[in-house]
Amino acid sequence: MSLADRLDNVRRGPGNQPGHEAVTALPLAKHRSRDPWAGVKASVHQALLESLGPQLYDPHLEHSDLEQRVRHTLQAVLDAEQTPLSSADRTRIAQEVTDEILGHGPLEPLLRDGEITEIMVNGPDSIYVERAGRIYPVEATFTSDAHLRRTIDKIVGRVGRRVDESSPMVDARLADGSRVNAVIPPIALDGSLLTIRKFSADPFTDRDLIAFGTMTPQVRDFLEACVRGRRNIVISGGTGSGKTTLLNVISSFIPEDERIITIEDAAELQLHQDHVLRLESRPSNIEGRGSIPIRELVKNALRMRPDRIVVGEVRDGAALDMLQAMNTGHDGSITTVHANSPRDSLSRLETMVLMAGVDLPVRAIRDQVASAVDLIVQQARLKDGTRRVVAITEVEGMESDVITLQDLFVFDYSAGRDEQGRFRGTLRSTGLRPKFTEHLRDLGVELNPAMFVRGAG
């Protein structure tokens, strides 16, 4: 193989193998070729808008009916188009115009690709995707920044959010629960930015996470026992480490006969129990009023007779209310925090409690944390792109002014990597049993002693 061929393979990357045609690695976004059919698509798009008019925005029209009318009208418009088109070009133009009218334009093929987990739009001419934990550029582009802005407005408008110069950042979600973040000028200096964290239409289960190597069957059994035994759990990890996916799986262990309240910035959790009440925070309106933050929702949830409170993420003074809920009879609650280690997650909780504006001594805050949190599950995205649970740590209590921790399971980095660079290690028991074993037994939950044999995974 020549040097040029080898360089071409490097540029193409592993995502551009057969079955991955949607992702093509490119040296620079500015070198991408322009769409030769852009003018045809624009005229067809305009003719379609003129033909259907208000029907496109009729709230009483079912999506399936609208889609049928769009496709029927689109066929007629294409038949009247004067430009000679091959059958393949007609099909492509029809699909792309349909995506623009009914969906999210050039993002639609990426949203349909089940192997893509994240879409990162760095401007109209620069789109990247994450596939198997690694990032690749793609050919898809927007025609202009205005085109990208229209797509952003369509996404955020559907969930009652807004983004403009007075409020240039927004968190939203797609209909399937995928997480959306958009930033526009003047905050984004080089044009509008859009990030979509895709969620599977069929949520991952504990079996999926075991198959991915995220956790082991023994760890799954242990976490299930802790949830049924009403332990308060904090899932800690960095951005994109899989905290929300793990939260969704752990929440599925909550018994069917309990009343569950979920609280999130953008509703993403997909719990299948019957008795689930979902609350979502709300930003301020255009006058700067009407904001309902996570903290207010946590306070209100306490008046709704919850058995369990599941908070998608605590990132501010809501941590104080969450800790108080855990300490006042709402045990078995679960939440996530951004932190790099179990010890760091406790420091983050302390800092966020101080953000509540309550003048408490550090010792009192640590007492609250040590009393409220029973278990910390640390999640990480490793260098090979995989997402793994790397530690499960018990919060034992206080010694002097320090919260004492005990690692129950830790990831075995010493196993090294295989030929593909993937970590061979897995989560291993440290040989220590949790202090709350007896408490679980009192609730009728037995822990299998075999799962705590040192080195068991």
C-alpha positions as CSV (number, residue, x, y, z in Angstrom):
1,M,0.0,0.0,0.0
2,S,1.4,3.4,-1.0
3,L,1.9,6.3,1.5
4,A,-0.9,8.2,-0.2
5,D,-3.3,5.2,0.3
6,R,-2.3,4.9,4.0
7,L,-2.8,8.6,4.6
8,D,-6.2,8.3,2.9
9,N,-7.2,5.5,5.2
10,V,-6.1,7.6,8.2
11,R,-8.3,10.4,7.0
12,R,-11.2,8.1,6.5
13,G,-11.1,6.7,10.0
14,P,-12.8,3.6,11.4
15,G,-16.2,5.1,11.1
16,N,-16.0,5.1,7.3
17,Q,-16.1,1.3,6.8
18,P,-18.9,-0.4,5.0
19,G,-22.3,0.4,6.6
20,H,-20.9,3.8,7.8
21,E,-21.3,5.7,4.5
22,A,-23.0,8.7,6.3
23,V,-19.6,9.6,8.0
24,T,-16.8,10.8,5.8
25,A,-13.7,12.2,7.3
26,L,-12.6,15.5,5.7
27,P,-9.3,17.4,6.1
28,L,-11.0,20.8,6.6
29,A,-14.6,21.9,6.5
30,K,-13.9,24.9,4.2
31,H,-12.8,22.5,1.5
32,R,-16.1,20.7,1.2
33,S,-17.8,20.9,-2.2
34,R,-21.0,22.8,-2.5
35,D,-24.3,21.0,-3.3
36,P,-24.8,21.2,-7.1
37,W,-28.6,20.9,-6.6
38,A,-28.9,23.6,-4.0
39,G,-30.7,25.9,-6.5
40,V,-33.1,23.2,-7.5
41,K,-33.9,22.3,-3.9
42,A,-34.5,25.9,-3.0
43,S,-37.0,26.4,-5.8
44,V,-38.7,23.1,-5.0
45,H,-38.8,24.0,-1.4
46,Q,-40.4,27.5,-2.2
47,A,-42.9,26.0,-4.5
48,L,-43.9,23.4,-1.8
49,L,-44.4,26.2,0.7
50,E,-46.5,28.2,-1.7
51,S,-48.6,25.1,-2.5
52,L,-49.3,23.9,1.1
53,G,-49.2,27.2,2.9
54,P,-50.9,27.2,6.3
55,Q,-51.3,23.4,6.3
56,L,-47.7,23.1,7.3
57,Y,-48.5,24.8,10.6
58,D,-52.0,23.5,11.3
59,P,-51.9,22.1,14.9
60,H,-55.0,20.0,14.2
61,L,-53.4,18.1,11.4
62,E,-51.9,14.7,12.3
63,H,-48.2,14.3,11.5
64,S,-48.9,11.3,9.3
65,D,-51.5,13.2,7.3
66,L,-49.1,16.2,6.9
67,E,-46.3,13.9,5.8
68,Q,-48.6,12.3,3.1
69,R,-49.6,15.7,1.8
70,V,-46.0,16.9,1.7
71,R,-44.8,13.9,-0.2
72,H,-47.8,14.0,-2.7
73,T,-47.3,17.8,-3.3
74,L,-43.5,17.3,-3.6
75,Q,-43.9,14.7,-6.3
76,A,-46.1,17.1,-8.3
77,V,-43.6,20.0,-7.9
78,L,-40.7,17.8,-9.0
79,D,-42.7,16.6,-12.0
80,A,-43.1,20.3,-13.0
81,E,-39.4,21.1,-12.4
82,Q,-37.7,22.1,-15.7
83,T,-34.2,20.9,-14.7
84,P,-33.3,17.5,-16.0
85,L,-32.9,15.1,-13.1
86,S,-32.0,11.5,-12.9
87,S,-34.0,9.1,-10.8
88,A,-31.4,9.0,-8.0
89,D,-31.2,12.9,-8.0
90,R,-35.0,13.1,-7.8
91,T,-35.1,10.7,-4.8
92,R,-32.3,12.5,-3.0
93,I,-33.9,16.0,-3.6
94,A,-37.3,14.7,-2.5
95,Q,-35.8,13.2,0.7
96,E,-33.8,16.3,1.6
97,V,-36.7,18.7,1.0
98,T,-39.0,16.4,3.1
99,D,-36.4,16.4,5.9
100,E,-36.3,20.2,5.7
101,I,-40.1,20.6,5.8
102,L,-41.0,17.9,8.3
103,G,-37.7,17.4,10.3
104,H,-34.4,19.1,11.0
105,G,-32.9,19.5,7.5
106,P,-29.4,18.0,7.0
107,L,-29.5,16.7,10.6
108,E,-32.2,14.2,9.8
109,P,-30.0,11.4,8.3
110,L,-27.7,11.7,11.3
111,L,-30.6,11.5,13.7
112,R,-31.9,8.4,11.9
113,D,-28.4,6.7,12.2
114,G,-28.7,4.5,15.3
115,E,-24.9,4.2,15.7
116,I,-24.4,8.0,16.1
117,T,-24.6,9.0,19.7
118,E,-23.8,12.8,19.5
119,I,-24.1,15.4,16.8
120,M,-22.0,18.6,17.1
121,V,-22.7,21.5,14.7
122,N,-19.9,24.0,14.9
123,G,-21.4,26.2,12.2
124,P,-23.3,25.8,8.9
125,D,-20.2,24.2,7.2
126,S,-18.8,22.1,10.0
127,I,-20.7,19.1,11.5
128,Y,-19.1,16.4,13.6
129,V,-20.6,13.2,15.0
130,E,-19.6,10.8,17.7
131,R,-19.7,7.1,16.8
132,A,-18.4,4.4,19.1
133,G,-17.0,7.0,21.4
134,R,-14.9,8.7,18.7
135,I,-15.5,11.9,16.8
136,Y,-15.6,12.2,13.0
137,P,-16.5,15.1,10.6
138,V,-19.4,14.5,8.2
139,E,-20.3,15.8,4.7
140,A,-23.7,17.3,5.8
141,T,-23.9,21.1,5.8
142,F,-26.4,23.9,6.2
143,T,-26.8,26.4,3.4
144,S,-26.1,29.3,5.8
145,D,-26.1,30.4,9.4
146,A,-29.7,31.6,8.9
147,H,-30.6,28.1,7.8
148,L,-29.0,26.7,11.0
149,R,-30.8,29.3,13.1
150,R,-34.1,28.3,11.6
151,T,-33.4,24.7,12.6
152,I,-32.5,25.7,16.1
153,D,-35.6,27.8,16.5
154,K,-37.8,24.9,15.3
155,I,-36.2,22.5,17.9
156,V,-36.5,24.9,20.9
157,G,-39.9,26.2,19.9
158,R,-41.5,22.8,20.0
159,V,-40.7,22.5,23.7
160,G,-41.7,26.0,24.6
161,R,-38.1,27.4,24.8
162,R,-36.6,30.4,23.0
163,V,-33.2,31.5,22.0
164,D,-32.4,35.1,20.9
165,E,-29.8,37.8,21.5
166,S,-31.2,38.5,25.0
167,S,-31.1,34.8,25.8
168,P,-28.4,33.3,23.6
169,M,-28.1,29.9,25.3
170,V,-30.8,27.3,25.6
171,D,-31.2,23.7,26.7
172,A,-34.0,21.8,25.0
173,R,-34.9,18.2,23.9
174,L,-36.2,16.4,20.8
175,A,-39.4,14.4,20.8
176,D,-37.5,11.2,21.5
177,G,-35.8,12.8,24.6
178,S,-32.5,13.6,22.9
179,R,-30.7,16.4,24.7
180,V,-30.2,19.6,22.8
181,N,-27.9,22.6,23.6
182,A,-27.8,25.7,21.4
183,V,-25.6,28.8,21.6
184,I,-26.0,31.7,19.2
185,P,-24.2,35.1,18.6
186,P,-23.2,37.3,20.4
187,I,-22.0,34.5,22.8
188,A,-20.9,32.2,19.9
189,L,-18.4,34.4,18.1
190,D,-18.1,32.4,14.9
191,G,-21.8,31.6,14.3
192,S,-24.5,29.4,15.9
193,L,-23.6,26.2,17.6
194,L,-25.8,23.2,18.2
195,T,-25.1,20.0,20.2
196,I,-27.4,17.0,20.3
197,R,-26.9,14.1,22.7
198,K,-28.9,11.4,21.0
199,F,-31.0,9.0,23.1
200,S,-32.0,5.6,21.8
201,A,-35.7,5.2,21.0
202,D,-35.4,1.9,22.8
203,P,-33.6,2.8,26.1
204,F,-30.6,0.8,27.1
205,T,-31.2,-1.8,29.8
206,D,-29.0,-3.3,32.4
207,R,-28.4,-6.2,30.0
208,D,-27.1,-3.7,27.4
209,L,-24.7,-2.1,29.9
210,I,-23.4,-5.5,30.8
211,A,-22.9,-6.4,27.1
212,F,-21.1,-3.0,26.6
213,G,-18.8,-3.8,29.5
214,T,-20.1,-0.7,31.4
215,M,-20.7,-3.0,34.5
216,T,-20.7,-6.6,35.4
217,P,-23.6,-8.9,36.4
218,Q,-22.4,-8.9,40.0
219,V,-22.4,-5.1,40.1
220,R,-25.8,-5.0,38.5
221,D,-27.1,-7.3,41.2
222,F,-25.5,-5.1,43.9
223,L,-27.0,-1.9,42.6
224,E,-30.4,-3.5,42.2
225,A,-30.2,-4.6,45.9
226,C,-29.2,-1.1,46.9
227,V,-32.2,0.4,45.1
228,R,-34.7,-2.1,46.5
229,G,-33.1,-1.5,49.9
230,R,-33.7,2.3,49.6
231,R,-30.1,3.4,49.6
232,N,-29.5,7.1,48.5
233,I,-27.3,7.0,45.4
234,V,-25.2,9.7,43.7
235,I,-24.0,8.9,40.2
236,S,-20.8,10.9,39.5
237,G,-18.9,11.5,36.3
238,G,-17.7,13.9,33.6
239,T,-19.6,15.2,30.6
240,G,-20.6,12.5,28.2
241,S,-19.6,9.7,30.6
242,G,-23.0,8.1,30.5
243,K,-24.5,9.3,33.8
244,T,-28.0,9.8,32.5
245,T,-28.1,6.4,30.8
246,L,-26.9,4.7,34.1
247,L,-29.4,6.8,36.1
248,N,-32.2,5.5,33.7
249,V,-31.0,1.9,34.2
250,I,-30.7,2.2,38.0
251,S,-34.1,3.9,38.3
252,S,-35.6,0.9,36.5
253,F,-34.9,-1.2,39.6
254,I,-37.4,0.9,41.7
255,P,-40.4,-1.3,42.5
256,E,-43.6,-0.9,40.5
257,D,-45.7,-0.1,43.6
258,E,-43.8,3.1,44.5
259,R,-44.7,6.7,43.6
260,I,-41.7,8.2,41.7
261,I,-41.2,11.9,40.9
262,T,-38.5,12.8,38.3
263,I,-37.1,16.3,38.2
264,E,-35.0,17.4,35.2
265,D,-33.8,20.5,33.3
266,A,-34.8,18.8,30.0
267,A,-36.9,15.7,30.4
268,E,-34.7,12.7,29.3
269,L,-35.4,9.9,31.7
270,Q,-37.5,7.1,30.4
271,L,-38.9,5.1,33.3
272,H,-41.4,2.4,32.6
273,Q,-43.1,2.1,36.0
274,D,-46.8,3.0,36.1
275,H,-46.6,5.6,38.9
276,V,-44.2,8.1,37.6
277,L,-44.7,11.9,37.7
278,R,-42.3,14.0,35.5
279,L,-41.4,17.6,36.3
280,E,-39.3,19.8,34.1
281,S,-37.7,23.2,35.0
282,R,-38.6,26.3,33.0
283,P,-36.4,29.2,32.0
284,S,-37.6,32.8,32.3
285,N,-39.8,34.3,29.6
286,I,-38.9,37.2,27.4
287,E,-39.6,39.7,30.2
288,G,-37.2,37.8,32.4
289,R,-40.0,36.3,34.6
290,G,-41.5,33.0,35.2
291,S,-38.3,31.0,35.8
292,I,-38.9,27.7,37.7
293,P,-35.5,26.2,38.6
294,I,-34.7,22.7,39.8
295,R,-34.6,23.8,43.4
296,E,-38.2,25.0,43.4
297,L,-39.3,21.7,41.8
298,V,-37.5,19.7,44.5
299,K,-39.2,21.7,47.2
300,N,-42.6,21.2,45.5
301,A,-41.9,17.5,45.0
302,L,-41.8,17.1,48.8
303,R,-45.5,18.1,48.9
304,M,-46.5,15.5,46.4
305,R,-46.1,12.4,48.6
306,P,-43.2,10.9,46.8
307,D,-41.7,7.5,47.6
308,R,-38.7,8.3,45.5
309,I,-37.3,11.5,44.1
310,V,-35.0,11.1,41.0
311,V,-33.2,14.3,40.0
312,G,-31.5,14.3,36.6
313,E,-28.7,16.4,37.8
314,V,-28.0,18.8,40.7
315,R,-25.8,21.7,39.8
316,D,-26.7,24.5,42.2
317,G,-28.4,25.2,45.5
318,A,-30.9,22.4,44.7
319,A,-28.2,20.2,46.3
320,L,-29.3,21.4,49.8
321,D,-32.9,20.6,49.2
322,M,-32.0,17.2,47.7
323,L,-29.9,16.3,50.8
324,Q,-32.6,17.4,53.1
325,A,-35.1,15.3,51.2
326,M,-32.8,12.3,51.6
327,N,-32.5,13.0,55.3
328,T,-36.2,13.4,56.0
329,G,-37.8,10.2,55.0
330,H,-37.4,10.2,51.2
331,D,-34.6,7.6,51.2
332,G,-33.9,5.7,48.1
333,S,-33.5,8.9,46.1
334,I,-31.1,9.1,43.1
335,T,-29.3,11.9,41.4
336,T,-26.2,12.7,39.3
337,V,-23.4,15.3,39.7
338,H,-20.4,16.3,37.6
339,A,-17.2,15.2,39.3
340,N,-14.1,13.2,38.4
341,S,-14.0,10.9,41.5
342,P,-16.2,9.9,44.4
343,R,-14.2,12.3,46.7
344,D,-14.6,15.1,44.2
345,S,-18.4,14.5,44.1
346,L,-18.6,15.2,47.8
347,S,-16.7,18.4,47.4
348,R,-19.0,19.4,44.6
349,L,-22.1,18.7,46.8
350,E,-20.5,20.9,49.6
351,T,-19.9,23.7,47.1
352,M,-23.4,23.5,45.7
353,V,-25.0,23.6,49.2
354,L,-23.1,26.9,49.8
355,M,-24.7,28.2,46.5
356,A,-28.1,27.9,48.2
357,G,-27.2,31.1,50.1
358,V,-27.7,29.4,53.5
359,D,-25.0,30.3,56.1
360,L,-24.0,26.9,57.3
361,P,-20.6,25.8,58.8
362,V,-18.7,23.3,56.7
363,R,-19.0,20.7,59.4
364,A,-22.8,20.9,59.3
365,I,-22.8,20.6,55.5
366,R,-20.5,17.5,55.7
367,D,-22.7,16.0,58.3
368,Q,-25.7,16.5,56.0
369,V,-23.8,14.9,53.1
370,A,-22.5,12.0,55.1
371,S,-25.9,11.3,56.6
372,A,-27.8,11.6,53.3
373,V,-25.6,9.8,50.7
374,D,-25.1,6.1,51.0
375,L,-23.4,5.2,47.7
376,I,-21.4,6.9,45.0
377,V,-21.3,5.3,41.6
378,Q,-18.4,6.8,39.5
379,Q,-18.8,6.7,35.7
380,A,-16.1,7.6,33.2
381,R,-15.5,7.7,29.5
382,L,-12.1,6.0,29.0
383,K,-9.5,6.8,26.3
384,D,-10.8,4.0,24.1
385,G,-14.2,5.7,23.9
386,T,-16.0,3.2,26.1
387,R,-18.1,4.3,29.0
388,R,-17.5,2.3,32.2
389,V,-18.4,2.3,35.9
390,V,-14.9,2.7,37.4
391,A,-15.8,2.8,41.1
392,I,-18.6,2.1,43.5
393,T,-17.9,3.8,46.9
394,E,-19.8,3.6,50.2
395,V,-20.1,6.8,52.3
396,E,-19.4,5.5,55.8
397,G,-19.8,8.6,57.9
398,M,-17.6,11.2,59.6
399,E,-14.3,11.0,61.3
400,S,-13.5,14.4,62.9
401,D,-14.2,16.9,60.0
402,V,-13.6,14.4,57.2
403,I,-16.2,12.3,55.4
404,T,-14.9,8.7,55.3
405,L,-15.3,6.6,52.2
406,Q,-14.9,2.9,51.4
407,D,-14.3,1.5,47.9
408,L,-16.5,-1.6,47.3
409,F,-15.7,-2.1,43.6
410,V,-12.9,-0.5,41.5
411,F,-11.9,-0.7,37.8
412,D,-8.9,-2.9,37.1
413,Y,-6.7,-0.7,35.0
414,S,-3.7,-3.1,35.5
415,A,-5.2,-5.5,33.0
416,G,-3.9,-3.3,30.1
417,R,-5.3,-3.0,26.6
418,D,-6.0,-5.4,23.7
419,E,-4.8,-5.0,20.1
420,Q,-7.5,-2.5,19.3
421,G,-6.6,-0.3,22.3
422,R,-9.6,-1.3,24.3
423,F,-9.2,-1.7,28.1
424,R,-9.2,-5.4,29.1
425,G,-10.0,-4.5,32.7
426,T,-13.4,-4.8,34.5
427,L,-14.9,-3.7,37.8
428,R,-13.5,-5.8,40.6
429,S,-14.5,-6.2,44.2
430,T,-12.1,-4.9,46.8
431,G,-13.2,-7.6,49.3
432,L,-14.9,-5.1,51.6
433,R,-18.6,-5.4,52.4
434,P,-20.8,-2.3,52.8
435,K,-21.7,-1.3,56.3
436,F,-25.4,-1.1,55.4
437,T,-25.6,-4.9,54.7
438,E,-27.5,-5.5,58.0
439,H,-29.9,-2.7,57.2
440,L,-30.7,-4.2,53.8
441,R,-31.2,-7.6,55.5
442,D,-33.8,-5.9,57.9
443,L,-35.7,-4.8,54.7
444,G,-35.6,-8.3,53.3
445,V,-32.8,-7.6,50.8
446,E,-30.0,-10.2,50.9
447,L,-26.6,-9.5,49.4
448,N,-24.8,-12.5,47.9
449,P,-21.5,-12.9,49.8
450,A,-19.8,-14.2,46.6
451,M,-20.0,-10.7,45.0
452,F,-17.6,-9.3,47.7
453,V,-14.9,-11.9,47.3
454,R,-11.7,-9.9,46.6
455,G,-11.1,-9.7,42.9
456,A,-14.6,-10.9,41.9
457,G,-15.9,-9.1,38.9
